[in-house]
Each structure stands twice: as structure tokens, then as C-alpha cells.
């Protein structure tokens, strides 16, 4: 194989990873497993969770469905992304649309198949999830509030399937989910502000296009205030243990985002705030291991 062909294959692989957002997929896998270990099945040993084949199949199904969702979203947003993300779009276009769509259908089939290996209910869930992602990309994202709400719900749903798998219905989990819901919705609003040029060019009636920048900012600030409710509840709950430091940091970060958002007017400023929230959510994923440090030692050392 000559150097030119090797380089071409490398770019195609890198392009596909960019389209399916390989980084986000890795974070999703880590988040589902850490949530399973430290929240949803805290009484089970690490070994029993890692060798839970049904959990593995659910994670694979989630990854396939989400990756396929990124592909179809990339397909429908091609014109808008050319304006909002020209460098990424050029990289994504290194692979032909026909190849991407073939991969899209293959990943959806895999998602359904691995769901079926768990149960017909899981297969039905992933069939519905796959349809909802397509419907969001094709229709819903063009509408202001429905698009915003559906994008937030679709982001959280992969955790719902793990939550149901372990049948852990504690109140603290719902409070944590509410916090995530609010932060993700704030991130989506800021992303709308960041991508306003592409939305206008593509005739998308997003929240920012419909209500304007100032009302979008006010709504984001309202949601930032609402995050105080779950944060305070979580901080006074002794069950979160060492993770309380994450929520202290989250309070400071969200206040900074709020003040900065009021002053922001440029795309780069909105992009910075969007990335800060992404990092906050990422840190939150890995902070799960500090919910109970004694539990961490028990799982890793005593029961491995």
C-alpha cells in the first residue's frame, strides 16, 4: 500500500470519526458505565457490572443509535454547517454522502439488533429512539421550543435505558437528571445563538430566530437560576459525598456563564460559553466516582 493510499484511508477514518463525533461517543460510553457503577447499581460489585452482558448490549445499542443520529443530523444540516463550521464540514465531506447514509442504516440495524438481544422492549425503545432522532433532524429542529426540548430529551434518553435496566428509582437520581436536563437545555440555547447565521441561511425557525437574541438570553438566564434548585438539593444530600465539590464548581461556572452571556454578542463568545458547558458536563461524568470514595475503594479493590 503506497503512502498516498494510506493517507487517503487515514483521512476517511478521521472524517467518519468527525461525522459520528467519536469524542462524544467515548464520553457517552464512560457516562453510561460510570452511572451504572456508582448510581444505578451502587450495591453491585464492579465485576458484576462490567460483566453484565445486557448492560454491554444496551451501551452498544445506544452508541450505534447516537452515532447514526449524528450522521443523519450531519446530512440535514450540511448547508448550515458549511456556514457555522466550515473547517469541520470540509473534513466531514471527505467521505461521500452515499457512504455516510449506508453507515447510518447499518448502525441503526445494529442498534435494533443489540436492543433485541436484551429484550423486545429494549428493541422497541431503540426503534422509537432511532425514529425520534430522524424526526428531530428532519422536522422538529426547525421549530423553536419543540426543537429545543426534543434536542435536550434525546441527549438524556440513553441514560434512561440504563436507569430502567437497573430499576433504581431513587429521588436523588431524578434530581440529578433534572440538573442535567437544565444544563443541556442552556447549552442548546447558547448553541442556537452560536449558529444563528447558518440557521438563517437554512430557513430554520430556531428559538433564537423566533424570539431574538435578547429573549433567548433571558430564557437561558432563567434556566440558570432554576439549576440552583437541584444543586442545593444535591449539596444537602449526604449521599453525593465527594461529588459535592463538583456542584460547588458547577455553581461558580454557571454564574460565570450567566454573566458572560449577558455581555456576549459575537459567535466566538457564544462558542466559548458552549464549550465551557460541554467541559462542565464532561467533568460531571467523571465526578461520579467521587459520590462515595469508600464505595470506590470497595468496588475497585475488594470486589474486582
N, C-alpha and C positions, 0 to 999 in steps of 0.2 A: 504494500500500500504506500503510494507516494505521499509526500508531505502535504501537497495541495488537497488531496482527498481526505487525509487525516484532519486537516484544518477545517474542511467543509463539514465533516461529521461532528467535530467539536462545536462548531457554531450552531449546527442544527440542534444538538442536545441542549446547549446553553439557551437557545431560542425557545425550545419546548419548556425548559425549566422556568424561563421567564413568563411564558404564557400561563402555565399552571401555578405560577408563583410558589416555586419549590420551597422558599423560605417559610411562607405561611403554612405550607403543608407540614413541614417539620415541627413548627410551633403547635399546630393542631394535634399531631401525634403526641408530643410531650404533654400538652394540656390535658388530653383525654386520659392518658395513663397516670399522670400525677393526680388528677382529680379522682380517678378510680382508686388509687392507692391511699390517698390522705383524706379524702372527703367521703366518697360514696361507699367505700368498703373499709373503713378505718379499723374494723375489728378483725379483718382477714390478714393473713401473713403476706409479705411481699411475694413470696414464691407462688402462693395460690392465685394472686392477681396476675402475675407475669405469665403463668401457665394456664390462665383461663382462656381456652380456645374461643369461646363465644365472644369474649371481650376483644380478642385479636380480630375476629371476623368483623365485628362491629366497627372497629377502628379502621380496618382496611376498606370496608364499605363506605365509611364517612369520608376517608381520604379520596377514594375514587369519585364519589359524588361531588365533593367540593372542587376537586381538580377539574372535573368535567364542567362544573359551573363556571370556573374561571375561563375555560375555553369558549363557552357559548357567550359569556359576557364580553370577552375579547372580540368575538365575531360581530356582535351587535354594536359594540362601541368603537369600531375601527375608525370611523371618521372623527368622532370626538377625541379619541386618544391621539390621533395624529396632531391635534392642536394642543391638547393638555400634556401629553407625554411623548413628544416626537422621538426622543432617543430610544425609549423602551419600545415604541411602536416599530421603529426601523429594525430593532433586534427581533421582535416578535414576527415580523414579516419575512424573516429568513426561511421560515418553514411555510409551505403552501397552505392555503385555506382548506383545500381538499384533505390534506394530511391531518390538519387540526380537527376537522369535523369527523374524520374516520376515528381518530383517537377519542373524540368526545363520545361517540356512540359505544365504542369499546369499553371505555371507563364506566359509562352508565350501566352497561351489561354486567361488568364486574361488581359494581356496587350492589345491583339487584341480586346477583348470584351469591355474594358473601352474606348479604342480609338473609337470603333464603336458607343458608347453612345454619343460621341461628334459629329462625322460625318463620312461618308465613307472615306473622305480624311484623317482624323486622323487615321482611321483603316488601310488604305493603307500605311501611313507613318510608323506606328509601325510594320506592316508586313515587310516592307522593312528594317527597323531598326533591327528587330529580325534576319532577314536573313543575314544582313551585319555583325552583331556580330558573328553569327555562322561561316560565311565565313572567317572572320578575324581570329577566333580561330583555324579553321581547316586548312586554307591555307595561308592567307595574312601575318600573323605574322612571317612566316618563311622566308620572303623576306625582304631585308634591308630597302630601303627607303619607299616602299609601305606599309610595316608593321608599320613603324614609323608614317607615315602620316595618315593611317587609324585608328590607335590607338588614335591619337590626335583628329581626326574628330569625332570619335564615343563617345569620352568623352564629347565633346561640344554639340552634337546633341540634348540631352534632353532639353537644354535651347532654342534651335531653335524652338521647338514646342510651347513653352510658348510665345516666341517672335512673332511668326506668329499669335497665338491666339489673341494677343492684337494689332497686326498690327501697331506696333510702329517702324518706320523705320528711326529713327534719326541717324545722323552720329556718335554721341558720343557713341552709342551702338555698332556700328561696330568697332570703335577704341578700346573700352573695350574688345570686342570679340577677336580682333587681339592680344591684350596683353595676354589674357588668352591662346590663341592658341600657342603663342611662349613659354610661361612658361610651359605649359603642354608638349610641344614637348621637351623642355630641360629636363624636369623630365623623360620623356620616354627614352631619350638618356642616362641619368645617371642610369636609371633602367636597361638598356641594359648592361652598364658597371658593375653594381652590380651583374647581373645574368649571367655573361659570362660563368661560369663553367657549369651551367645547360643547357645553350644553346648549348655548345659544345657536351655535353653528349647526347642531344636530336636531334642533327644534324640540329639545327635551324640556318639559314643563316641570323642572325640579322645584324643590322647596324655595331655593334662593331666587329662581327665575319668577316664581309665582308671587312671593311675598317681599322680595327685595333683600338687600344685604343687611339693612338695619334690623328688620324684623327677625331675620334668621339669627343674627347675633343675640337679640333679646331672648329668643326661644332657647338658644344654646345656654345663655346665662341662667335662665330659669331651670333648665335641666341640671346645670352645675350646682345650683342651690339645693335641688332635690337629692343630689348624691349625698348631701350631709346626713339625710335620714338613715340610709343603710350603713353608712360609715360609722355613725355614732352607735347604732345598734350593735354592729360588729365589734367596735372597740370596747364596749362594756361587757361583751360576752367573753368569759374566760376560756371558752373552747378554742378561740383562734390563737391563743398563746403568742408565740414569737412573730406571727403574721401581723400583729398589731402595728409593728414598725413600718410595714408596707402601707398600711392605711394612714398612718401619720404622714408618710411621704406622699401618698395619694392626695391628701388634703392640701398640702403645700403646692403640689404640682397642679391640681385642678384650680386653685386660686390664681396661680401664675397664668394658666391658660385663659381664665376668665378675664383678668386684667389686660392681658396681651391681645385677646380677641377684640376687645373694645377699641383698641388703637390700630388694629391691623386693617390694611386696605389693599395690600399687594398680594399677588399669587404666592410669592416666595414666603411671605409671612404666614399665610394660611397653611402652606405646605409644612413649615416648621412646627406649627401647633399640631397638625395632623400627625406628624412623625413623633412628637412628644407623647401624644396619647397612645400611639402604637407601642412605643417603648414602655409606657406605664402598664399597658395590658400584658406585654411580654414579661416584665418583671413580676407582675402579679401571678403569672403562670408558675414561675419557678419559686415564688414565695410560698407556694402551697406546702412545700416540705417543712416549713417552719411553724405550721399550725400547732404541732406538738413535737418538740425536739426529742422527748423521751420515746414517743412513738416512732420517730425516725430511727433512733438507735435500735429499738426493738425490732423493727422491720428489716433493717439492713444487716444487723449483726446477729440477733438471736434466732431469727426465723428464716434466714436466707437459705 
